[in-house]
Amino acid sequence: MKKILSFTMGILLIPVLMFAQNVGDAEELIYYKRYTGAQQMLNGIVSREPANAEAWYWLAQAYIHDDSTSAITDLVQRAPENIHNEPYFQVARGHLLLTQHKKDSANLLFEQAVKKTRSKDAGILAAVARAHISTPAGDGQAALDMLKKAIKRDKKNPALYTLMGDAHRKMGNGEEAYKAYNQALSKNAAYAAAHYKIGKIFASQNNPSVYLKYFVQAIDADPKYAPALYDLYYHYYFTDANKAMAYFNRYIANSDREPENDYRYTDLLYLTKKYEEAIDKAQQLLSQPQADTITRLHKLLAYSYLGLNDTANAISSMNNYFSYEADSNLVAKDFETMATLYETMDGAEDSVLVNYEKAAAITNDTMARYTYYRKIADLYKERDDFASQAYWLGKVYENNDRASNLDLFNWGVAHFKAEQYKEADTVFGRYIEKYPDQGFGYYWRARTNALRDSSMQEGLAIPYYDQLIDVIEEKDTITSTHKKWLVQAYGYKAAWETNEQNDYAAAIENLNKVLEIDPANDDARRYIAILEKKVSAGAESEGKN
């Protein structure tokens, strides 16, 4: 019996609902930004009442807010001739002309509509103001003039004061806009749009502690006010996924059914770590006709699979994303994600490198680019590919205000390990220029040139060992590293003086300096003994002569 009653009640409600669908109901839907519902309702009204110019006006508004220019043009063409000169329809046509930047033609129609109503119809005056406010070609001052006249006719209407606030904002006057919105609230404290638009002033100033308060006040005043629900969802999308989901669910319950919301919901499932639900929803959406072109779903699938540690499906989904998305729309994070996925797989090192290199090539974030360069350099180091490591470390250092002495040092060492001694010499030369009081540049430049001149014939390393000795001797404190360097420097000089200069006395002097630093150095002591014999033998030979 209950089922029959329910069915009967449903039948009885149909004509009641149809009867309730008047222009005022459609205007309310537009207030809540439910443009699709308003379009459906108003198309029904103009079909039944083709002479209802106000309905045609609000239908045009629903299409304008929905950015459906072709639908507005079609609307003007299909409206009956006998309403073309009606004030509301004239304003609708003028509004369309303003969107096309045809100001003179639009203003002529506005003037005719206002004149026909003798500036006494607050609805017409507000409609003209609305056209000026909502179009780039509109005139904010003209809107204010219309609204002042409208308010004289309808002093208690909060919508008129809210429009006045919108006009002030169009003119860049936030202070006057704030006052106007508060005037609207003084007429009706439950007028959610005024709370919301005060919040938008502070949102434009990036002041979340204030704009959130007003958005919440808007939905406290009217829980159905979808614009505030959407902005709260959007704010928390970046900071608190669970709060974002809560506001989004309320937004969905109070807005038109739109495909875009399915994608947003799927995204929130991922952000709230409901990965399996996100995957199910994304696959459901992808199963629909033409869905393969919805590239972001493939990326969302990849991230959801990544959340489940399902690397294979994550890579497959990312590859689908790459195949559908235009190259110009790809971002560095896409390739970074792909690189991260390949890092979990054995034998995929080349793919890791390729994706990090692509990320570095397209990022607009300078610091992120240097981070990618460093990552790539580290990966080449792990492969003992020091030449490639040096190439990328050069990119880390060059034109990088935040590069350190360690970056410059590592760049030089990578060239050294790659046996690219000429390049290493250049880099360590730069190190010396930039950090002349540090020993690292001299020491490594000496070592580099020692290998460039392996026979010691040219003595390429000698100037740098001499400079190294000078820099260390100027130090107040000699560290263990300094001592190691000095032993090497004096030892190298001794070898060069022995083998290339035949200056045994100078060699002995340098070896004695080694012993001053390292008294237990048996090699130095042994070479001194050998050289002293050579000096003695030479002296005896000269004496005989």
LUMDRENGU-962411 format. One record per residue (C-alpha): x, y negated, z; residue number from 0. Coordinates in steps of 0.5 Angstrom, whole numbers, always signed. Each point is the difference from the previous one (the first is absolute). Example, Ala and Ser with C-alpha at 12.3 -4.5 7.8 and 13.67 -1.06 7.14 Angstrom:
<sites>
site x: +25 y: +9 z: +16 num: 0
site x: +2 y: -7 z: -2 num: 1
</sites>
This chain:
<sites>
site x: +0 y: +0 z: +0 num: 0
site x: +6 y: -5 z: +2 num: 1
site x: +3 y: +1 z: -7 num: 2
site x: -7 y: -1 z: -4 num: 3
site x: +0 y: -7 z: +5 num: 4
site x: +7 y: -2 z: -2 num: 5
site x: -1 y: +1 z: -7 num: 6
site x: -7 y: -4 z: +0 num: 7
site x: +3 y: -5 z: +4 num: 8
site x: +6 y: -1 z: -6 num: 9
site x: -5 y: +0 z: -5 num: 10
site x: -4 y: -6 z: +4 num: 11
site x: +7 y: -4 z: +1 num: 12
site x: +1 y: +0 z: -7 num: 13
site x: -5 y: -6 z: -2 num: 14
site x: +2 y: -3 z: +6 num: 15
site x: +7 y: +0 z: -1 num: 16
site x: -1 y: -3 z: -7 num: 17
site x: -4 y: -5 z: +2 num: 18
site x: +5 y: -2 z: +5 num: 19
site x: +5 y: -1 z: -5 num: 20
site x: -1 y: -8 z: -2 num: 21
site x: +6 y: -5 z: -1 num: 22
site x: +1 y: -1 z: +7 num: 23
site x: +2 y: +7 z: +1 num: 24
site x: +5 y: +0 z: -6 num: 25
site x: +3 y: -7 z: +3 num: 26
site x: +1 y: +4 z: +7 num: 27
site x: +3 y: +5 z: -4 num: 28
site x: +5 y: -5 z: -3 num: 29
site x: +1 y: -3 z: +6 num: 30
site x: +3 y: +7 z: +3 num: 31
site x: +4 y: +0 z: -7 num: 32
site x: -4 y: +6 z: -2 num: 33
site x: +0 y: -2 z: -7 num: 34
site x: -2 y: +7 z: -4 num: 35
site x: -6 y: +1 z: +5 num: 36
site x: -2 y: -8 z: -2 num: 37
site x: +1 y: +1 z: -7 num: 38
site x: -5 y: +7 z: +0 num: 39
site x: -5 y: -4 z: +4 num: 40
site x: +0 y: -6 z: -4 num: 41
site x: +0 y: +3 z: -7 num: 42
site x: -7 y: +4 z: +3 num: 43
site x: -3 y: -7 z: +2 num: 44
site x: +2 y: -4 z: -7 num: 45
site x: -3 y: +7 z: -3 num: 46
site x: -6 y: -1 z: +4 num: 47
site x: +0 y: -8 z: +0 num: 48
site x: +4 y: -2 z: -6 num: 49
site x: -3 y: -8 z: +1 num: 50
site x: +4 y: +0 z: +7 num: 51
site x: +5 y: -4 z: -1 num: 52
site x: +3 y: +0 z: +7 num: 53
site x: +1 y: +8 z: -1 num: 54
site x: +4 y: -1 z: -6 num: 55
site x: +4 y: -5 z: +3 num: 56
site x: +2 y: +4 z: +6 num: 57
site x: +1 y: +6 z: -5 num: 58
site x: +5 y: -4 z: -4 num: 59
site x: +3 y: -2 z: +7 num: 60
site x: +1 y: +8 z: +2 num: 61
site x: +3 y: +1 z: -7 num: 62
site x: +5 y: -6 z: +1 num: 63
site x: +2 y: +2 z: +7 num: 64
site x: +1 y: +7 z: -3 num: 65
site x: +5 y: -3 z: -6 num: 66
site x: -5 y: +3 z: -5 num: 67
site x: +1 y: -6 z: -5 num: 68
site x: -3 y: +5 z: -6 num: 69
site x: -6 y: +1 z: +4 num: 70
site x: -2 y: -7 z: +2 num: 71
site x: +1 y: -2 z: -8 num: 72
site x: -5 y: +6 z: -1 num: 73
site x: -5 y: -3 z: +5 num: 74
site x: +0 y: -7 z: -3 num: 75
site x: -2 y: +3 z: -7 num: 76
site x: -5 y: +5 z: +3 num: 77
site x: -4 y: -5 z: +4 num: 78
site x: -6 y: -2 z: -3 num: 79
site x: +0 y: -7 z: -3 num: 80
site x: -6 y: -3 z: +4 num: 81
site x: +5 y: +0 z: +6 num: 82
site x: +6 y: -3 z: -3 num: 83
site x: -2 y: -7 z: +2 num: 84
site x: -2 y: +2 z: +7 num: 85
site x: +5 y: -3 z: +5 num: 86
site x: +2 y: +6 z: +3 num: 87
site x: +2 y: +3 z: -7 num: 88
site x: +3 y: -6 z: -2 num: 89
site x: +5 y: +0 z: +6 num: 90
site x: +1 y: +7 z: -1 num: 91
site x: +2 y: -2 z: -7 num: 92
site x: +5 y: -5 z: +2 num: 93
site x: +3 y: +4 z: +5 num: 94
site x: +2 y: +5 z: -6 num: 95
site x: +2 y: -6 z: -4 num: 96
site x: +5 y: -2 z: +6 num: 97
site x: +3 y: +7 z: +0 num: 98
site x: +2 y: -1 z: -7 num: 99
site x: +3 y: -7 z: +2 num: 100
site x: -6 y: -4 z: -4 num: 101
site x: -1 y: -5 z: +5 num: 102
site x: -3 y: -6 z: -4 num: 103
site x: -6 y: +5 z: -2 num: 104
site x: +0 y: +3 z: +7 num: 105
site x: -1 y: -7 z: +3 num: 106
site x: -5 y: -2 z: -5 num: 107
site x: -5 y: +7 z: +2 num: 108
site x: +2 y: -2 z: +7 num: 109
site x: -3 y: -7 z: +0 num: 110
site x: -6 y: +2 z: -4 num: 111
site x: -2 y: +5 z: +5 num: 112
site x: +1 y: -5 z: +6 num: 113
site x: -4 y: -5 z: -4 num: 114
site x: -6 y: +5 z: -1 num: 115
site x: +0 y: +1 z: +7 num: 116
site x: +1 y: -7 z: +2 num: 117
site x: +6 y: +2 z: +5 num: 118
site x: -5 y: +3 z: +5 num: 119
site x: +1 y: +7 z: -1 num: 120
site x: +5 y: +2 z: +5 num: 121
site x: +1 y: +7 z: -4 num: 122
site x: +1 y: -3 z: -7 num: 123
site x: +5 y: -5 z: +4 num: 124
site x: +4 y: +6 z: +3 num: 125
site x: +0 y: +4 z: -6 num: 126
site x: +4 y: -6 z: -4 num: 127
site x: +5 y: -1 z: +6 num: 128
site x: +1 y: +8 z: +0 num: 129
site x: +2 y: +0 z: -7 num: 130
site x: +5 y: -6 z: +1 num: 131
site x: +3 y: +4 z: +6 num: 132
site x: +0 y: +7 z: -3 num: 133
site x: +3 y: -2 z: -7 num: 134
site x: +8 y: -3 z: -1 num: 135
site x: -3 y: -5 z: -4 num: 136
site x: -5 y: -2 z: +5 num: 137
site x: +0 y: -7 z: +4 num: 138
site x: +0 y: +0 z: +7 num: 139
site x: -2 y: -7 z: +1 num: 140
site x: -6 y: +1 z: -4 num: 141
site x: -2 y: +6 z: +4 num: 142
site x: +1 y: -4 z: +6 num: 143
site x: -5 y: -5 z: -3 num: 144
site x: -5 y: +5 z: -2 num: 145
site x: +0 y: +3 z: +7 num: 146
site x: -1 y: -6 z: +4 num: 147
site x: -6 y: -1 z: -4 num: 148
site x: -2 y: +7 z: +1 num: 149
site x: +1 y: -1 z: +8 num: 150
site x: -4 y: -6 z: +0 num: 151
site x: -6 y: +5 z: -2 num: 152
site x: +2 y: +6 z: +4 num: 153
site x: +4 y: -2 z: +6 num: 154
site x: -1 y: +6 z: +4 num: 155
site x: +3 y: +5 z: -6 num: 156
site x: +7 y: +3 z: +2 num: 157
site x: +1 y: +2 z: -7 num: 158
site x: +0 y: -7 z: -2 num: 159
site x: +6 y: -2 z: +5 num: 160
site x: +4 y: +6 z: -2 num: 161
site x: +0 y: -2 z: -7 num: 162
site x: +2 y: -7 z: +2 num: 163
site x: +6 y: +4 z: +4 num: 164
site x: +1 y: +4 z: -6 num: 165
site x: +0 y: -7 z: -4 num: 166
site x: +5 y: -3 z: +5 num: 167
site x: +5 y: +6 z: -1 num: 168
site x: +0 y: +0 z: -7 num: 169
site x: +2 y: -7 z: +0 num: 170
site x: +6 y: +2 z: +5 num: 171
site x: -3 y: -3 z: +6 num: 172
site x: +0 y: +5 z: +6 num: 173
site x: -2 y: -4 z: +5 num: 174
site x: -6 y: -3 z: -3 num: 175
site x: -2 y: +7 z: -2 num: 176
site x: +1 y: +3 z: +7 num: 177
site x: -5 y: -6 z: +3 num: 178
site x: -5 y: +2 z: -6 num: 179
site x: +0 y: +7 z: +2 num: 180
site x: -1 y: -1 z: +8 num: 181
site x: -6 y: -5 z: -2 num: 182
site x: -3 y: +6 z: -4 num: 183
site x: +1 y: +4 z: +7 num: 184
site x: -3 y: -5 z: +4 num: 185
site x: -6 y: +1 z: -5 num: 186
site x: +0 y: +7 z: +1 num: 187
site x: +5 y: +4 z: +4 num: 188
site x: -1 y: +6 z: -3 num: 189
site x: +1 y: -2 z: -7 num: 190
site x: +6 y: +5 z: -1 num: 191
site x: +3 y: -3 z: -6 num: 192
site x: +2 y: -7 z: +3 num: 193
site x: +4 y: +4 z: +6 num: 194
site x: +3 y: +4 z: -6 num: 195
site x: +2 y: -6 z: -4 num: 196
site x: +3 y: -3 z: +6 num: 197
site x: +4 y: +6 z: +1 num: 198
site x: +2 y: +0 z: -8 num: 199
site x: +3 y: -7 z: +2 num: 200
site x: +5 y: +3 z: +5 num: 201
site x: +1 y: +6 z: -5 num: 202
site x: +3 y: -5 z: -5 num: 203
site x: +4 y: -2 z: +6 num: 204
site x: +3 y: +7 z: +1 num: 205
site x: -3 y: -1 z: +7 num: 206
site x: -3 y: +7 z: +2 num: 207
site x: -1 y: -1 z: +7 num: 208
site x: -5 y: -6 z: -2 num: 209
site x: -3 y: +3 z: -6 num: 210
site x: -1 y: +7 z: +3 num: 211
site x: -4 y: -3 z: +6 num: 212
site x: -5 y: -4 z: -5 num: 213
site x: -1 y: +6 z: -5 num: 214
site x: -2 y: +4 z: +7 num: 215
site x: -5 y: -6 z: +1 num: 216
site x: -3 y: +1 z: -7 num: 217
site x: -1 y: +7 z: +1 num: 218
site x: -3 y: -1 z: +7 num: 219
site x: -4 y: -5 z: -2 num: 220
site x: -3 y: +5 z: -6 num: 221
site x: +3 y: +7 z: +0 num: 222
site x: -2 y: +1 z: -7 num: 223
site x: +4 y: -6 z: -3 num: 224
site x: +5 y: +4 z: -4 num: 225
site x: +5 y: -5 z: -2 num: 226
site x: +2 y: -1 z: +7 num: 227
site x: +0 y: +8 z: +0 num: 228
site x: +5 y: +0 z: -6 num: 229
site x: +5 y: -5 z: +2 num: 230
site x: +0 y: +4 z: +7 num: 231
site x: +1 y: +6 z: -3 num: 232
site x: +6 y: -3 z: -5 num: 233
site x: +3 y: -3 z: +6 num: 234
site x: +1 y: +6 z: +4 num: 235
site x: +2 y: +4 z: -6 num: 236
site x: +7 y: -2 z: +1 num: 237
site x: +0 y: +0 z: +7 num: 238
site x: -5 y: +5 z: +3 num: 239
site x: -2 y: +6 z: -5 num: 240
site x: -6 y: +2 z: +5 num: 241
site x: -3 y: -7 z: +1 num: 242
site x: +0 y: -1 z: -7 num: 243
site x: -3 y: +7 z: -1 num: 244
site x: -6 y: -2 z: +5 num: 245
site x: -1 y: -7 z: -3 num: 246
site x: +0 y: +3 z: -7 num: 247
site x: -5 y: +5 z: +2 num: 248
site x: -4 y: -6 z: +2 num: 249
site x: +1 y: -4 z: -6 num: 250
site x: -2 y: +6 z: -4 num: 251
site x: -7 y: +1 z: +4 num: 252
site x: -1 y: -7 z: -2 num: 253
site x: +2 y: -1 z: -7 num: 254
site x: -2 y: +2 z: -7 num: 255
site x: +3 y: +7 z: -3 num: 256
site x: +6 y: -1 z: -3 num: 257
site x: +5 y: +5 z: -3 num: 258
site x: +6 y: -5 z: +2 num: 259
site x: -3 y: +2 z: +7 num: 260
site x: +2 y: +7 z: -1 num: 261
site x: +7 y: -1 z: -1 num: 262
site x: +1 y: -5 z: +6 num: 263
site x: -4 y: +6 z: +4 num: 264
site x: +5 y: +5 z: -3 num: 265
site x: +6 y: -5 z: +2 num: 266
site x: -2 y: +0 z: +7 num: 267
site x: -1 y: +7 z: +1 num: 268
site x: +8 y: +0 z: -2 num: 269
site x: +1 y: -5 z: +4 num: 270
site x: -3 y: +3 z: +6 num: 271
site x: +4 y: +6 z: -1 num: 272
site x: -6 y: +4 z: -2 num: 273
site x: +4 y: +3 z: -6 num: 274
site x: -4 y: +6 z: -2 num: 275
site x: -7 y: -4 z: +0 num: 276
site x: +4 y: -5 z: -4 num: 277
site x: +2 y: +5 z: -5 num: 278
site x: -7 y: +3 z: +0 num: 279
site x: -3 y: -7 z: -2 num: 280
site x: +6 y: -2 z: -5 num: 281
site x: -1 y: +7 z: -4 num: 282
site x: -8 y: -1 z: +0 num: 283
site x: +1 y: -7 z: -3 num: 284
site x: +5 y: +2 z: -5 num: 285
site x: -5 y: +5 z: -2 num: 286
site x: -5 y: -5 z: -2 num: 287
site x: +0 y: -2 z: -8 num: 288
site x: +6 y: -5 z: -2 num: 289
site x: +3 y: +1 z: +7 num: 290
site x: +7 y: +2 z: -2 num: 291
site x: +1 y: -7 z: -2 num: 292
site x: -1 y: -2 z: +7 num: 293
site x: +8 y: +0 z: +2 num: 294
site x: +0 y: -2 z: +7 num: 295
site x: -4 y: +6 z: +2 num: 296
site x: +6 y: +5 z: -3 num: 297
site x: +5 y: -5 z: +5 num: 298
site x: -5 y: +1 z: +6 num: 299
site x: +0 y: +8 z: -1 num: 300
site x: +7 y: +0 z: +0 num: 301
site x: +1 y: -4 z: +6 num: 302
site x: -5 y: +4 z: +3 num: 303
site x: +3 y: +7 z: -2 num: 304
site x: +7 y: -4 z: +3 num: 305
site x: -4 y: -1 z: +7 num: 306
site x: -1 y: +8 z: -1 num: 307
site x: +7 y: +1 z: -1 num: 308
site x: -2 y: +3 z: -7 num: 309
site x: +5 y: -2 z: -4 num: 310
site x: -1 y: +4 z: -6 num: 311
site x: -7 y: -3 z: -1 num: 312
site x: +2 y: -7 z: +2 num: 313
site x: +5 y: +0 z: -6 num: 314
site x: -5 y: +3 z: -5 num: 315
site x: -5 y: -6 z: +2 num: 316
site x: +6 y: -5 z: +0 num: 317
site x: +1 y: +3 z: -7 num: 318
site x: -7 y: -1 z: -2 num: 319
site x: +0 y: -7 z: +3 num: 320
site x: +6 y: -2 z: -5 num: 321
site x: -3 y: +3 z: -6 num: 322
site x: -6 y: -4 z: +1 num: 323
site x: +2 y: -7 z: +3 num: 324
site x: +3 y: -5 z: -5 num: 325
site x: +8 y: -1 z: +1 num: 326
site x: -2 y: -7 z: +2 num: 327
site x: -4 y: +2 z: +6 num: 328
site x: +5 y: +4 z: +3 num: 329
site x: +3 y: -2 z: +6 num: 330
site x: +7 y: +1 z: +4 num: 331
site x: -4 y: +4 z: +5 num: 332
site x: -2 y: +5 z: -5 num: 333
site x: +7 y: +2 z: -2 num: 334
site x: +2 y: +0 z: +7 num: 335
site x: -6 y: +5 z: +2 num: 336
site x: +2 y: +4 z: -5 num: 337
site x: +8 y: +0 z: +2 num: 338
site x: -2 y: +2 z: +7 num: 339
site x: -4 y: +6 z: -3 num: 340
site x: +5 y: +2 z: -4 num: 341
site x: +5 y: -1 z: +6 num: 342
site x: -4 y: +6 z: +4 num: 343
site x: +2 y: +5 z: -6 num: 344
site x: +6 y: +4 z: -1 num: 345
site x: +4 y: -2 z: -7 num: 346
site x: -4 y: -6 z: -1 num: 347
site x: +5 y: -5 z: +1 num: 348
site x: +0 y: -3 z: -7 num: 349
site x: -7 y: -1 z: +1 num: 350
site x: +1 y: -4 z: +6 num: 351
site x: +5 y: -4 z: -3 num: 352
site x: -4 y: -2 z: -6 num: 353
site x: -6 y: -2 z: +4 num: 354
site x: +4 y: -4 z: +5 num: 355
site x: +4 y: -4 z: -6 num: 356
site x: -7 y: -1 z: -3 num: 357
site x: -3 y: -3 z: +6 num: 358
site x: +6 y: -4 z: +1 num: 359
site x: -1 y: -3 z: -7 num: 360
site x: -7 y: -2 z: +0 num: 361
site x: +0 y: -3 z: +8 num: 362
site x: -1 y: -7 z: +1 num: 363
site x: +2 y: +0 z: +7 num: 364
site x: +7 y: -2 z: +0 num: 365
site x: +2 y: +4 z: +7 num: 366
site x: -4 y: +6 z: -3 num: 367
site x: +4 y: +0 z: -6 num: 368
site x: +7 y: +0 z: +4 num: 369
site x: -3 y: +6 z: +5 num: 370
site x: -1 y: +4 z: -6 num: 371
site x: +7 y: -1 z: -3 num: 372
site x: +3 y: +2 z: +7 num: 373
site x: -5 y: +6 z: +0 num: 374
site x: +3 y: +2 z: -7 num: 375
site x: +7 y: -1 z: +2 num: 376
site x: -1 y: +4 z: +6 num: 377
site x: -3 y: +6 z: -5 num: 378
site x: +6 y: -1 z: -5 num: 379
site x: +5 y: +1 z: +6 num: 380
site x: -3 y: +6 z: +2 num: 381
site x: +1 y: +3 z: -6 num: 382
site x: +7 y: -2 z: +0 num: 383
site x: -1 y: -5 z: -6 num: 384
site x: +4 y: -6 z: +2 num: 385
site x: +0 y: -3 z: -6 num: 386
site x: -7 y: -1 z: +0 num: 387
site x: +0 y: -1 z: +7 num: 388
site x: +4 y: -6 z: -1 num: 389
site x: -4 y: -3 z: -6 num: 390
site x: -6 y: +0 z: +5 num: 391
site x: +4 y: -3 z: +6 num: 392
site x: +2 y: -5 z: -5 num: 393
site x: -8 y: -2 z: -1 num: 394
site x: -1 y: +0 z: +7 num: 395
site x: +6 y: -5 z: +1 num: 396
site x: -1 y: -5 z: -6 num: 397
site x: -5 y: -6 z: +1 num: 398
site x: -2 y: +3 z: +7 num: 399
site x: +0 y: -6 z: +5 num: 400
site x: +0 y: +6 z: +6 num: 401
site x: +5 y: +4 z: -3 num: 402
site x: +5 y: +1 z: +6 num: 403
site x: +8 y: +2 z: +0 num: 404
site x: -2 y: +7 z: +1 num: 405
site x: -4 y: +0 z: -7 num: 406
site x: +6 y: -3 z: -4 num: 407
site x: +5 y: +5 z: +4 num: 408
site x: -4 y: +6 z: -2 num: 409
site x: +0 y: -3 z: -7 num: 410
site x: +7 y: +0 z: -1 num: 411
site x: +1 y: +7 z: +4 num: 412
site x: -5 y: +3 z: -5 num: 413
site x: +4 y: -2 z: -6 num: 414
site x: +7 y: +2 z: +4 num: 415
site x: -3 y: +7 z: +1 num: 416
site x: -3 y: +0 z: -8 num: 417
site x: +8 y: -1 z: -1 num: 418
site x: -3 y: -7 z: -4 num: 419
site x: +6 y: -3 z: +3 num: 420
site x: +0 y: -6 z: -4 num: 421
site x: -7 y: -2 z: +2 num: 422
site x: +2 y: +2 z: +7 num: 423
site x: +5 y: -5 z: +0 num: 424
site x: -4 y: -5 z: -2 num: 425
site x: -6 y: +1 z: +5 num: 426
site x: +6 y: +0 z: +6 num: 427
site x: +2 y: -6 z: -3 num: 428
site x: -6 y: -3 z: +1 num: 429
site x: +0 y: +2 z: +7 num: 430
site x: +6 y: -3 z: +1 num: 431
site x: -3 y: -7 z: -3 num: 432
site x: -6 y: +1 z: +5 num: 433
site x: +3 y: +2 z: +6 num: 434
site x: +8 y: -2 z: +0 num: 435
site x: +0 y: +1 z: +7 num: 436
site x: -2 y: +8 z: +0 num: 437
site x: +5 y: +5 z: -2 num: 438
site x: -4 y: +5 z: -3 num: 439
site x: +0 y: -4 z: -7 num: 440
site x: +8 y: +0 z: +0 num: 441
site x: +1 y: +7 z: +3 num: 442
site x: -5 y: +3 z: -6 num: 443
site x: +3 y: -4 z: -5 num: 444
site x: +7 y: +2 z: +2 num: 445
site x: -3 y: +8 z: -1 num: 446
site x: -3 y: -1 z: -6 num: 447
site x: +6 y: -3 z: -3 num: 448
site x: +4 y: +5 z: +2 num: 449
site x: -4 y: +5 z: -4 num: 450
site x: +0 y: -5 z: -6 num: 451
site x: +8 y: +0 z: +1 num: 452
site x: +1 y: +7 z: +2 num: 453
site x: +7 y: +0 z: -2 num: 454
site x: +1 y: -6 z: +4 num: 455
site x: +4 y: -3 z: -6 num: 456
site x: -4 y: -6 z: +0 num: 457
site x: -1 y: -1 z: +7 num: 458
site x: -7 y: -2 z: +0 num: 459
site x: -2 y: +2 z: +7 num: 460
site x: +6 y: -4 z: +3 num: 461
site x: -3 y: -7 z: +0 num: 462
site x: -7 y: +2 z: +3 num: 463
site x: +4 y: +4 z: +6 num: 464
site x: +4 y: -6 z: +1 num: 465
site x: -6 y: -4 z: +1 num: 466
site x: -3 y: +5 z: +4 num: 467
site x: +6 y: +0 z: +5 num: 468
site x: -1 y: -7 z: +0 num: 469
site x: -7 y: +0 z: +2 num: 470
site x: +1 y: +5 z: +5 num: 471
site x: +6 y: -4 z: +3 num: 472
site x: -5 y: -6 z: +1 num: 473
site x: -5 y: +4 z: +4 num: 474
site x: +0 y: -1 z: +8 num: 475
site x: -2 y: +7 z: +1 num: 476
site x: +3 y: +6 z: -4 num: 477
site x: -5 y: +6 z: -1 num: 478
site x: +2 y: +7 z: -1 num: 479
site x: -3 y: -1 z: -7 num: 480
site x: +5 y: -6 z: -1 num: 481
site x: +6 y: +5 z: +2 num: 482
site x: -2 y: +5 z: -5 num: 483
site x: +0 y: -5 z: -5 num: 484
site x: +6 y: -3 z: +2 num: 485
site x: +4 y: +7 z: +0 num: 486
site x: -3 y: +1 z: -7 num: 487
site x: +2 y: -6 z: -2 num: 488
site x: +7 y: +0 z: +2 num: 489
site x: +1 y: +7 z: -2 num: 490
site x: -2 y: -2 z: -7 num: 491
site x: +5 y: -6 z: +0 num: 492
site x: +5 y: +5 z: +2 num: 493
site x: -1 y: +5 z: -5 num: 494
site x: +0 y: -6 z: -6 num: 495
site x: +6 y: -3 z: +3 num: 496
site x: +3 y: +7 z: +0 num: 497
site x: -2 y: +3 z: -7 num: 498
site x: -1 y: -6 z: -4 num: 499
site x: +5 y: -6 z: +3 num: 500
site x: +5 y: +5 z: +3 num: 501
site x: +0 y: -5 z: +6 num: 502
site x: +1 y: +5 z: +5 num: 503
site x: +2 y: -5 z: +6 num: 504
site x: -7 y: -3 z: -1 num: 505
site x: -3 y: +6 z: +0 num: 506
site x: +3 y: +2 z: +6 num: 507
site x: -3 y: -7 z: +3 num: 508
site x: -7 y: +2 z: -2 num: 509
site x: +1 y: +7 z: +3 num: 510
site x: +2 y: -3 z: +6 num: 511
site x: -6 y: -4 z: +1 num: 512
site x: -4 y: +7 z: -1 num: 513
site x: +4 y: +2 z: +6 num: 514
site x: -2 y: -6 z: +4 num: 515
site x: -7 y: +1 z: -2 num: 516
site x: +0 y: +8 z: +1 num: 517
site x: +6 y: +2 z: +4 num: 518
site x: -2 y: +8 z: -1 num: 519
site x: +0 y: -1 z: -8 num: 520
site x: +5 y: +6 z: -1 num: 521
site x: +0 y: -2 z: -8 num: 522
site x: +2 y: -7 z: +1 num: 523
site x: +6 y: +2 z: +4 num: 524
site x: +2 y: +6 z: -5 num: 525
site x: +0 y: -5 z: -5 num: 526
site x: +4 y: -5 z: +3 num: 527
site x: +5 y: +5 z: +2 num: 528
site x: +1 y: +2 z: -8 num: 529
site x: +0 y: -7 z: -2 num: 530
site x: +5 y: -2 z: +5 num: 531
site x: +5 y: +5 z: -3 num: 532
site x: -1 y: -3 z: -7 num: 533
site x: +1 y: -7 z: +3 num: 534
site x: +7 y: +3 z: +3 num: 535
site x: +2 y: +4 z: -6 num: 536
site x: -1 y: -6 z: -4 num: 537
site x: +4 y: -4 z: +5 num: 538
site x: +6 y: +5 z: +0 num: 539
site x: -1 y: +1 z: -8 num: 540
site x: +1 y: -8 z: +0 num: 541
site x: +6 y: +1 z: +5 num: 542
site x: +4 y: +5 z: -4 num: 543
site x: -1 y: -5 z: -6 num: 544
</sites>
